[in-house]
Amino acid sequence: MLNKQTFFKYVVLLNVVLSAPHGLAIEVVPPRLDLSAYVLMDADSGQVLAADNLDEQIGVAGLTKLMTTYVIFDAVQQQKLTPDTVIDIAEIGAHTTTPEVLKSGPRMFLQSHSKITLADLLKGLIIQNGNDAALVLAQHIAGNELAFVERMNAVAKKLGMSKTHFNNVAGVAGREHYSTAFDLALLSRALIRNHASSYAMFAEKQFVYNNIQQTSRNNLLWKNTGVDGLQTSYSIAEGYCAAISAKRNNMRLIAIVLGAGNEREWTTAVDALLEWGYRYFETHKLYSAEQVLYRAAISDGNMRKVALRLAEDLYVTVPHGHYEELTLNMAVQKNLMAPVAERAVIGRVEVMLANEVLKSPALIAAQAVPQGNAVQRLFNDVMSMFE
């Protein structure tokens, strides 16, 4: 992000008001909730709509398995595994630092020295939140739990979960095992956006394994509210926690609630957050990543101008009726000289509402611009004189 000093080295190229149907201005006050922490985030824009203690590092119990799942989804996406992959289950827990999770907590009742497909293991991990499924998957992917945890922490760093650290795959409480409501919202958003096809598994309500019917603990899946994921958990230390996502009228919200006193409290809190979010906010797509937003002049290149675009689609979330009040400032670097690498940051777009910056994504070069030869540079210099 450009700091204030750097920003004044740039020139503002565009200032426009985006138009939309008129709406009445309203005061947006979030619901009051008795929780350790919570976050409500729009999945497309990534904007936090409401929060309390969003950066407090606390234990997150079984919500840890969201990251366990993400690492497995990555392996499937990279074609290291397929849903039909048959996994040999050795001695469950033989390579774990937390064998106690096999004696209590949610399990899918796997048996040592048996075989199971990846698809069934993922159901046990996602629907049943099974500790045994998490351990078997970790052992199969990385050889042992600690090696798998290293992958979990690497992914957390990549996703920007700067206040998160894992030391086991199931969510056993410990000094070196913690996250935040905000980081869990980032993880939930990444699961939805980066693994859209696999995400559908979170909406499954039940399955049968080894003649045992196993049912999701996310009771909001049974209510007609658009909820289609993600996960819930409970432990004595952390209380009731949930990471929930819902989609209504093409708007997806993510609610993270931590430290509820009982099951009714977490469901009531999530319901309140979702209803509030859908009642008071709307999300709009402003630009796609493929759109060329500006062509910046460049010196000494093999071309006179470089196309600028966004790294990803730009969405913005605003209170209902305030879309028409958005303003857009586009700032692009002056005196740009070749060579310029593809995806180099050349400027920034600021989306503002009531003098507050809502989003500030980078403008990047759509293609590389190498240094031109003498003839190209002379031609470009001459042509620029006529602009």
Secondary structure, DSSP 4 states (H G I P E B T S, - for coil): ---HHHHTTEEEEEEEEPP----------PPP--SSEEEEEETTT--EEEEESTT--B--GGGGHHHHHHHHHHHHHTTS--TT-EEEE-STTTT-S-GGGGTSS------TTEEEEHHHHHHHHHTS--HHHHHHHHHHHHSSHHHHHHHHHHHHHHTT-TT-B-S-SS---BTTBBB-HHHHHHHHHHHHHH-HHHHGGGG--EEEETTEEEE-S-GGGGSSSSEEEEEEEEETTTEEEEEEEEEETTEEEEEEEEEESSHHHHHHHHHHHHHHHHHHEEEEEEE-TTS--EEEE-BSBSSSEEEEEESS-EEEEEETT-GGG-EEEEEEESS-BS-B-TT-EEEEEEEEETTEEEE-PEEEESS-BPBP-HHHHHHHHHHHTT-
